[in-house]
Amino acid sequence: MLNNAFRVHDLAAKLDEGPSERQRPQPRKNLSSEVCLLSRLPSSSFMDREGGRNAPKELMKQLRRESLPPLSPPVETDAPSFDRERRTRTDSTTSEGSSSRRGWFSSKIKRSSVGPWKEPESYEIFRAIEKKDIMFLMEIRDRAFHLLLKKTGDATPLVHAMRIGESHREVTIVLLGALSRWVNHLEDSDMADRRTKPLLKALRTNLKLAIDYGLQSAHTDLIASFMQTLIMSEGDKWVAGQIQNVAFALRAGTAGKPVHMAETAVRSFATKELGKAELIAALEDYISNATADLLVMATWTCVSESVHGEAIPTYYFARDDRVFKAFQERLHRHRADLGDVTKRLKWQIRVLVRALDGRTTTYRSKIELLTEELDEGPGV
């Protein structure tokens, strides 16, 4: 039997109390009204930007688990805009195509023989620059090219044209075209000529002075063209040497930091002043293009040791995407033999093909992606 006495006493006490004495529930205190803002989602443009930046990195991570990509011949596409512009500038005064190149000192090169000719003095060349006498400058180019390289005081003809300013930009382009034309017409027979070495030295001095002046005076629009001609003037020896250095770095994996080595070689090649040139878009594109070419040519050098493929010509170097197209063609041609290369080299090939293929991103972005993977990644 249950004892409910305490309930009975409690009920009797409540009945004896008056209505006013009964306890009433205490009302709950109202909360004050405050503004509450929900955190909105990022904008679609922000998500697109972040996705575009992070997607290539994620794809690179997956490459370690993939086999070599399908190798097909490269599709011919238009050259990048920065290279088309550079090629137009440097070749605008070239009257002979590359298919008909002959040695510069060869007697087969035609020279104008109309009228008497006397080598002009330096002041006459500077005066022709000031008067924009293009025909006279082109005649000097054909008859006495060395005078266009001669330094008078603290200026060369090229630097003098740059100092005058934007009004004489076409004269600067003509002089740059003359330097580029001379380099493009050099043959192996010319390199053995004793007159070639001092001219090459003077040409490099001209270009370095022009680069330095362009950086100091913020006249940076032609610096990429100066850089291209300067590297061309160095010839096969410099390119071949750097390819071997980068190939050694590739064999060492990420510890060798091949991307950093290739980029440092290109940046330190011309002049110390290039260290101040990070903000020049055209020059950055050219340096990145040259860096990518060194990496590709070095990779193919490593592959050739196993498949015995033909080398990529050094004169393809840093001229739009010729090197990468040649690389793709050779990979396609020797695809049956790529099983003999090392696991690390296969991974490096995959990274290069994935990073450099396509034109939707700049060369600068491609080099940054390669740095993260080949220099700073976990490696293979």
GURONU-759103 format. One record per residue (C-alpha): residue number from 1; x, y, z. Coordinates in nm, 4 decimals, decimal comma, m for minus. Each point is the difference from the previous one (the first is absolute). Layout:
ATOM/NUM/X/Y/Z
...
END
This chain:
ATOM/1/0,0000/0,0000/0,0000
ATOM/2/0,1361/0,3445/m0,1000
ATOM/3/0,0351/0,2846/0,2503
ATOM/4/m0,1525/0,3119/m0,1602
ATOM/5/m0,0343/0,2000/0,3201
ATOM/6/0,2407/0,2713/m0,1156
ATOM/7/m0,2079/0,0594/m0,3103
ATOM/8/m0,3221/0,0289/0,2042
ATOM/9/0,1568/0,2534/0,2409
ATOM/10/0,1325/0,2065/m0,2892
ATOM/11/m0,3378/0,0043/m0,1714
ATOM/12/m0,1772/0,1006/0,3265
ATOM/13/0,2445/0,2888/0,0531
ATOM/14/m0,0687/0,1345/m0,3459
ATOM/15/m0,3775/m0,0174/0,0544
ATOM/16/0,0305/0,1964/0,3269
ATOM/17/0,1931/0,2848/m0,1724
ATOM/18/m0,1805/0,2845/m0,1669
ATOM/19/0,0202/0,0577/m0,3749
ATOM/20/0,2400/0,2923/0,0451
ATOM/21/0,2388/m0,2024/0,2125
ATOM/22/0,0523/m0,2725/m0,2549
ATOM/23/0,3337/0,0078/m0,1802
ATOM/24/m0,0165/0,1045/m0,3537
ATOM/25/0,2638/m0,0879/m0,2611
ATOM/26/0,2663/0,2617/m0,0533
ATOM/27/m0,0110/0,1358/m0,3549
ATOM/28/0,3206/m0,0520/m0,1972
ATOM/29/0,1940/0,3127/m0,0801
ATOM/30/m0,0286/0,1010/m0,3618
ATOM/31/0,3220/m0,0017/m0,1966
ATOM/32/0,0994/0,3262/m0,1585
ATOM/33/m0,0210/0,0094/m0,3776
ATOM/34/0,3422/0,0058/m0,1726
ATOM/35/0,0981/0,0085/m0,3676
ATOM/36/0,1365/m0,3329/m0,1249
ATOM/37/0,1762/m0,0143/m0,3389
ATOM/38/0,0745/m0,3336/m0,1601
ATOM/39/0,3409/m0,0424/m0,1674
ATOM/40/m0,0630/m0,0034/m0,3740
ATOM/41/0,1641/m0,2367/m0,2444
ATOM/42/0,2998/0,1265/m0,2011
ATOM/43/m0,0792/0,1589/m0,3333
ATOM/44/0,0054/m0,2138/m0,3123
ATOM/45/0,2957/0,1969/m0,1375
ATOM/46/0,2005/m0,0755/0,3162
ATOM/47/m0,0833/m0,3713/m0,0205
ATOM/48/0,0890/m0,0059/m0,3704
ATOM/49/0,3326/0,1668/0,0730
ATOM/50/0,0832/m0,2341/0,2871
ATOM/51/m0,1086/m0,3000/m0,2030
ATOM/52/0,2152/0,1045/m0,2930
ATOM/53/0,2983/0,0451/0,2299
ATOM/54/m0,0371/m0,3225/0,1973
ATOM/55/m0,1204/m0,2358/m0,2729
ATOM/56/0,3417/m0,0287/m0,1742
ATOM/57/0,1650/m0,0765/0,3338
ATOM/58/m0,2447/m0,2816/0,0677
ATOM/59/0,0532/m0,1368/m0,3498
ATOM/60/0,3743/m0,0002/0,0607
ATOM/61/m0,0487/m0,2037/0,3179
ATOM/62/m0,1895/m0,2623/m0,1982
ATOM/63/0,2810/m0,0360/m0,2537
ATOM/64/0,1986/m0,2211/0,2370
ATOM/65/m0,2691/m0,2668/m0,0345
ATOM/66/m0,0426/0,0303/m0,3759
ATOM/67/0,1845/m0,1527/m0,2901
ATOM/68/0,1481/0,2110/m0,2776
ATOM/69/m0,2674/0,2139/m0,1691
ATOM/70/m0,1159/m0,0865/m0,3508
ATOM/71/0,2705/0,1242/m0,2311
ATOM/72/m0,1226/0,1589/m0,3192
ATOM/73/0,1663/0,2379/m0,2433
ATOM/74/m0,0401/0,3635/0,1064
ATOM/75/m0,2698/0,2047/m0,1660
ATOM/76/0,1230/0,3039/m0,1885
ATOM/77/m0,1274/0,3182/0,1607
ATOM/78/0,0815/0,3657/m0,0223
ATOM/79/0,3079/0,1212/0,1823
ATOM/80/m0,0509/0,1859/0,3292
ATOM/81/m0,0655/0,3690/m0,0375
ATOM/82/0,3168/0,1064/0,1800
ATOM/83/0,2131/m0,2075/m0,2373
ATOM/84/m0,1847/0,1144/m0,3119
ATOM/85/0,0637/0,3576/0,1030
ATOM/86/0,3641/m0,0718/0,0767
ATOM/87/0,0513/m0,1831/m0,3283
ATOM/88/m0,1614/0,2859/m0,1919
ATOM/89/0,2338/0,2494/0,1623
ATOM/90/0,3216/m0,1906/m0,0486
ATOM/91/m0,0723/m0,1247/m0,3502
ATOM/92/m0,1648/0,3110/m0,1415
ATOM/93/0,3178/0,1099/m0,1721
ATOM/94/0,1092/m0,3437/m0,1179
ATOM/95/m0,0306/m0,0338/m0,3754
ATOM/96/0,1234/m0,3574/m0,0324
ATOM/97/m0,1874/m0,3039/0,1353
ATOM/98/0,1588/m0,2523/0,2293
ATOM/99/m0,0165/m0,2612/m0,2754
ATOM/100/0,2563/0,1933/m0,2018
ATOM/101/0,2431/0,0757/0,2824
ATOM/102/0,3651/0,0280/m0,0909
ATOM/103/0,3075/0,0885/0,1977
ATOM/104/0,0217/0,3710/0,0763
ATOM/105/0,3546/0,0304/m0,1257
ATOM/106/m0,0724/m0,2126/m0,3054
ATOM/107/0,0601/0,1649/m0,3338
ATOM/108/m0,3424/m0,1267/m0,1043
ATOM/109/m0,1700/0,2680/0,2086
ATOM/110/m0,0956/0,2754/m0,2383
ATOM/111/0,1191/0,3500/0,0756
ATOM/112/m0,1209/0,3170/m0,1603
ATOM/113/0,2644/0,1347/m0,2348
ATOM/114/m0,1814/0,3066/m0,1265
ATOM/115/0,2101/0,3128/0,0460
ATOM/116/0,3219/0,0531/0,1956
ATOM/117/0,0085/m0,1124/0,3607
ATOM/118/0,1928/0,1403/0,2902
ATOM/119/m0,0488/m0,1190/0,3539
ATOM/120/m0,1878/0,2700/0,1915
ATOM/121/0,1251/0,1514/0,3217
ATOM/122/m0,1776/m0,0638/0,3289
ATOM/123/m0,1565/0,3462/0,0029
ATOM/124/m0,1522/m0,0687/m0,3426
ATOM/125/m0,1640/m0,3170/0,1288
ATOM/126/m0,1370/0,1829/0,3046
ATOM/127/m0,1273/0,2781/m0,2263
ATOM/128/m0,1719/m0,2556/m0,2234
ATOM/129/m0,1708/m0,1425/0,3086
ATOM/130/m0,1186/0,3443/0,1058
ATOM/131/m0,1312/0,0722/m0,3517
ATOM/132/m0,1591/m0,3461/m0,0271
ATOM/133/0,1990/m0,0744/m0,3142
ATOM/134/m0,0964/m0,3665/m0,0133
ATOM/135/0,1402/m0,0631/m0,3483
ATOM/136/0,3440/0,1276/0,1002
ATOM/137/m0,0018/m0,2172/0,3130
ATOM/138/m0,0953/m0,3066/m0,2028
ATOM/139/0,2813/0,0732/m0,2432
ATOM/140/0,2419/0,0111/0,2939
ATOM/141/m0,1467/m0,3302/0,1166
ATOM/142/0,0861/m0,1598/m0,3352
ATOM/143/0,3360/0,1667/m0,0640
ATOM/144/0,1535/0,0708/0,3415
ATOM/145/m0,1982/m0,1820/0,2662
ATOM/146/0,2756/0,0429/0,2586
ATOM/147/m0,0674/0,3756/0,0086
ATOM/148/m0,3469/m0,0651/0,1437
ATOM/149/0,1705/m0,1646/0,2983
ATOM/150/0,2619/0,2661/0,0603
ATOM/151/m0,0185/0,1795/0,3327
ATOM/152/0,0607/0,3742/m0,0093
ATOM/153/0,0288/0,1664/0,3370
ATOM/154/m0,2540/m0,1700/0,2229
ATOM/155/m0,2433/m0,0984/m0,2763
ATOM/156/m0,0360/m0,2403/m0,2876
ATOM/157/m0,2331/0,0686/m0,2946
ATOM/158/m0,2661/m0,2220/0,1580
ATOM/159/0,0174/0,1717/0,3394
ATOM/160/0,0060/0,3423/m0,1699
ATOM/161/m0,3262/m0,0796/m0,1802
ATOM/162/m0,1552/m0,1144/0,3281
ATOM/163/0,1089/0,3172/0,1768
ATOM/164/m0,1753/0,2218/m0,2528
ATOM/165/m0,3275/m0,1541/0,1051
ATOM/166/m0,3256/m0,1364/m0,1340
ATOM/167/0,0143/0,2176/m0,3119
ATOM/168/0,2938/m0,2108/m0,1248
ATOM/169/m0,1353/m0,3392/0,0971
ATOM/170/m0,0059/m0,1198/m0,3618
ATOM/171/0,3710/0,0837/m0,0298
ATOM/172/0,0669/m0,2091/0,3107
ATOM/173/m0,1893/m0,2898/m0,1580
ATOM/174/0,2001/0,0326/m0,3233
ATOM/175/0,3289/m0,0113/0,1914
ATOM/176/m0,1167/m0,2956/0,2077
ATOM/177/m0,1101/m0,1735/m0,3202
ATOM/178/0,3470/0,0558/m0,1449
ATOM/179/0,1595/m0,1695/0,3013
ATOM/180/m0,2461/m0,2884/m0,0130
ATOM/181/0,0503/m0,0416/m0,3753
ATOM/182/0,3769/m0,0188/0,0385
ATOM/183/m0,0282/m0,2673/0,2696
ATOM/184/m0,2512/m0,2016/m0,2027
ATOM/185/0,2310/m0,0068/m0,3020
ATOM/186/0,3033/m0,1319/0,1867
ATOM/187/0,1099/m0,3452/m0,1104
ATOM/188/0,2605/m0,2435/0,1303
ATOM/189/0,2477/0,1296/m0,2569
ATOM/190/m0,0439/0,3520/0,1354
ATOM/191/0,0766/m0,1129/0,3548
ATOM/192/0,3461/m0,1029/m0,1185
ATOM/193/0,0609/0,3467/m0,1462
ATOM/194/0,2183/0,2169/0,2233
ATOM/195/m0,2267/0,3012/m0,0651
ATOM/196/m0,3034/m0,1661/0,1551
ATOM/197/0,1087/m0,0195/0,3633
ATOM/198/0,0567/0,3754/0,0568
ATOM/199/m0,3260/0,0799/m0,1789
ATOM/200/m0,1923/m0,2429/0,2201
ATOM/201/0,1578/0,1521/0,3087
ATOM/202/m0,0940/0,3508/m0,1143
ATOM/203/m0,3536/m0,1132/m0,0840
ATOM/204/m0,0491/m0,1470/0,3473
ATOM/205/0,1339/0,3191/0,1564
ATOM/206/m0,2514/0,2007/m0,2056
ATOM/207/m0,2900/m0,2153/0,1119
ATOM/208/0,0999/0,0030/0,3663
ATOM/209/0,0322/0,3783/m0,0061
ATOM/210/m0,3414/0,0221/m0,1663
ATOM/211/m0,1567/m0,2292/0,2606
ATOM/212/0,1522/0,1970/0,2868
ATOM/213/m0,1088/0,3326/m0,1470
ATOM/214/m0,3496/m0,1311/m0,0678
ATOM/215/m0,0359/m0,1121/0,3616
ATOM/216/0,1345/0,3249/0,1401
ATOM/217/m0,2205/0,2195/m0,2179
ATOM/218/m0,3149/m0,2176/0,0113
ATOM/219/0,0227/m0,0574/m0,3778
ATOM/220/m0,0737/m0,3681/0,0347
ATOM/221/m0,2052/m0,0828/m0,3088
ATOM/222/0,2969/m0,1313/m0,2024
ATOM/223/0,1965/m0,1664/0,2798
ATOM/224/m0,1389/m0,3455/m0,0816
ATOM/225/0,1257/0,0420/m0,3574
ATOM/226/0,3419/0,1113/0,1275
ATOM/227/0,0117/m0,3065/0,2225
ATOM/228/m0,0940/m0,2343/m0,2834
ATOM/229/0,2669/0,1381/m0,2323
ATOM/230/0,2564/m0,0140/0,2799
ATOM/231/m0,0667/m0,3690/0,0655
ATOM/232/0,0051/m0,0710/m0,3735
ATOM/233/0,3400/0,1685/m0,0223
ATOM/234/0,1424/m0,2378/0,2581
ATOM/235/m0,0563/m0,2899/m0,2362
ATOM/236/m0,0199/m0,3721/0,0668
ATOM/237/0,2721/m0,0158/0,2628
ATOM/238/m0,1908/0,1788/0,2757
ATOM/239/m0,3289/m0,1779/m0,0726
ATOM/240/0,1651/m0,3435/m0,0118
ATOM/241/0,1856/0,0650/0,3249
ATOM/242/m0,3157/0,1049/0,1832
ATOM/243/m0,1911/m0,3009/m0,1338
ATOM/244/0,2602/m0,2306/0,1526
ATOM/245/m0,0136/0,1839/0,3344
ATOM/246/m0,3791/m0,0224/0,0169
ATOM/247/0,0122/m0,3670/m0,1062
ATOM/248/0,2242/m0,0747/0,3005
ATOM/249/m0,2508/0,1793/0,2238
ATOM/250/m0,2891/m0,2021/m0,1448
ATOM/251/0,1812/m0,3250/0,0729
ATOM/252/0,0312/0,1101/0,3641
ATOM/253/m0,3773/0,0487/0,0270
ATOM/254/m0,1471/0,2757/0,2138
ATOM/255/0,3278/0,0294/0,1913
ATOM/256/0,1643/0,1312/m0,3168
ATOM/257/m0,2621/0,2778/m0,0386
ATOM/258/0,0110/m0,0104/m0,3814
ATOM/259/m0,2539/0,2806/m0,0540
ATOM/260/0,1912/0,2385/0,2243
ATOM/261/0,3258/m0,0890/m0,1737
ATOM/262/m0,1463/0,0596/m0,3469
ATOM/263/m0,1593/0,3328/0,0923
ATOM/264/0,3115/0,1228/0,1793
ATOM/265/0,2110/m0,0822/m0,3050
ATOM/266/m0,2237/0,2079/m0,2265
ATOM/267/m0,0300/0,2934/0,2409
ATOM/268/0,3702/0,0213/0,0764
ATOM/269/0,1020/m0,0412/m0,3626
ATOM/270/m0,0441/0,3522/m0,1266
ATOM/271/0,0659/0,2586/0,2685
ATOM/272/m0,0241/0,0549/0,3727
ATOM/273/m0,2566/0,2715/m0,0657
ATOM/274/m0,2546/m0,2657/m0,0953
ATOM/275/m0,0460/m0,0599/0,3706
ATOM/276/m0,2098/0,3192/m0,0004
ATOM/277/m0,2186/m0,1142/m0,2856
ATOM/278/m0,2666/m0,2130/0,1676
ATOM/279/m0,2807/0,2370/m0,0969
ATOM/280/0,0681/m0,0006/m0,3747
ATOM/281/m0,2682/m0,2315/m0,1341
ATOM/282/0,1536/m0,0623/m0,3437
ATOM/283/0,3407/m0,0752/0,1499
ATOM/284/m0,1504/m0,2289/0,2629
ATOM/285/m0,1799/m0,1895/m0,2757
ATOM/286/0,3228/m0,0346/m0,1960
ATOM/287/0,2005/m0,1141/0,3043
ATOM/288/m0,2721/m0,2509/0,0873
ATOM/289/m0,0065/m0,1235/m0,3605
ATOM/290/0,3783/m0,0457/0,0044
ATOM/291/m0,0166/m0,1728/0,3400
ATOM/292/m0,2627/m0,2441/m0,1260
ATOM/293/0,2079/m0,0710/m0,3108
ATOM/294/0,3083/m0,0809/0,2085
ATOM/295/m0,2063/m0,2425/0,2100
ATOM/296/m0,1506/m0,1678/m0,3063
ATOM/297/0,3314/m0,0306/m0,1849
ATOM/298/0,1705/m0,1340/0,3129
ATOM/299/m0,2790/m0,2553/0,0486
ATOM/300/0,0331/m0,1151/m0,3593
ATOM/301/0,3763/m0,0303/0,0496
ATOM/302/m0,0688/m0,2414/0,2864
ATOM/303/m0,2562/m0,1917/m0,2078
ATOM/304/0,2400/m0,0250/m0,2957
ATOM/305/0,2427/m0,1995/0,2109
ATOM/306/m0,2550/m0,2831/0,0008
ATOM/307/m0,1809/0,0355/m0,3334
ATOM/308/0,2896/0,1394/m0,2089
ATOM/309/m0,2175/0,2720/m0,1506
ATOM/310/0,1206/0,2962/m0,2002
ATOM/311/0,0813/0,3166/0,1919
ATOM/312/m0,2231/0,3079/m0,0052
ATOM/313/0,1849/0,2695/m0,2015
ATOM/314/0,1425/0,2684/0,2251
ATOM/315/m0,1101/0,2755/m0,2369
ATOM/316/m0,3599/m0,0822/0,0991
ATOM/317/0,0806/0,1351/0,3452
ATOM/318/m0,2225/0,2783/0,1386
ATOM/319/m0,1922/0,0518/m0,3233
ATOM/320/m0,3683/m0,0388/0,0903
ATOM/321/m0,0956/m0,3679/0,0497
ATOM/322/0,2251/m0,1669/m0,2580
ATOM/323/0,1894/m0,1955/0,2648
ATOM/324/m0,3154/m0,1380/0,1630
ATOM/325/m0,1460/m0,1015/m0,3369
ATOM/326/0,3245/m0,1774/m0,0901
ATOM/327/m0,0084/m0,1705/0,3414
ATOM/328/m0,3553/m0,1247/m0,0580
ATOM/329/0,0862/m0,1242/m0,3487
ATOM/330/0,2989/m0,1962/0,1282
ATOM/331/m0,1976/m0,1483/0,2881
ATOM/332/m0,2643/m0,1132/m0,2472
ATOM/333/0,2598/m0,1449/m0,2369
ATOM/334/0,1766/m0,1966/0,2753
ATOM/335/m0,3046/m0,0814/0,2138
ATOM/336/0,0638/m0,3746/m0,0329
ATOM/337/0,3429/0,0374/0,1631
ATOM/338/m0,1009/0,2228/0,2920
ATOM/339/m0,0459/m0,3029/0,2226
ATOM/340/0,3780/m0,0148/0,0353
ATOM/341/0,0311/0,3377/0,1750
ATOM/342/0,0057/0,0305/0,3784
ATOM/343/m0,3094/0,0460/0,2144
ATOM/344/0,1155/0,3478/0,1021
ATOM/345/0,0533/0,1065/m0,3605
ATOM/346/m0,3451/m0,1265/m0,1000
ATOM/347/m0,1485/0,2117/0,2770
ATOM/348/0,1985/0,3054/m0,1130
ATOM/349/m0,1231/m0,0503/m0,3571
ATOM/350/m0,3591/m0,0178/0,1230
ATOM/351/0,0432/0,3192/0,2016
ATOM/352/0,1552/0,1910/m0,2905
ATOM/353/m0,2624/m0,1105/m0,2517
ATOM/354/m0,2873/0,0790/0,2356
ATOM/355/0,1389/0,3370/0,1107
ATOM/356/0,1215/0,1351/m0,3353
ATOM/357/m0,2731/m0,1241/m0,2308
ATOM/358/m0,2654/0,2529/m0,0972
ATOM/359/m0,0129/0,3780/m0,0291
ATOM/360/m0,2586/0,0930/0,2603
ATOM/361/0,2646/0,0987/0,2571
ATOM/362/0,3137/0,2099/m0,0221
ATOM/363/0,3499/m0,1424/m0,0009
ATOM/364/0,0544/0,1661/0,3385
ATOM/365/m0,2876/m0,2001/0,1505
ATOM/366/0,1316/m0,3185/m0,1577
ATOM/367/0,3446/0,0526/0,1506
ATOM/368/m0,1514/0,0619/0,3440
ATOM/369/m0,1903/m0,3266/m0,0316
ATOM/370/0,3141/m0,1859/m0,1076
ATOM/371/0,1909/0,1491/0,2935
ATOM/372/m0,2574/m0,1265/0,2489
ATOM/373/0,0167/m0,3497/m0,1452
ATOM/374/0,3562/m0,0570/m0,1250
ATOM/375/0,1837/0,2114/0,2609
ATOM/376/m0,2179/0,0045/0,3101
ATOM/377/m0,2245/m0,3046/m0,0348
ATOM/378/0,0512/m0,3403/0,1662
ATOM/379/0,1572/m0,1322/m0,3186
ATOM/380/0,0204/m0,3580/m0,1241
END
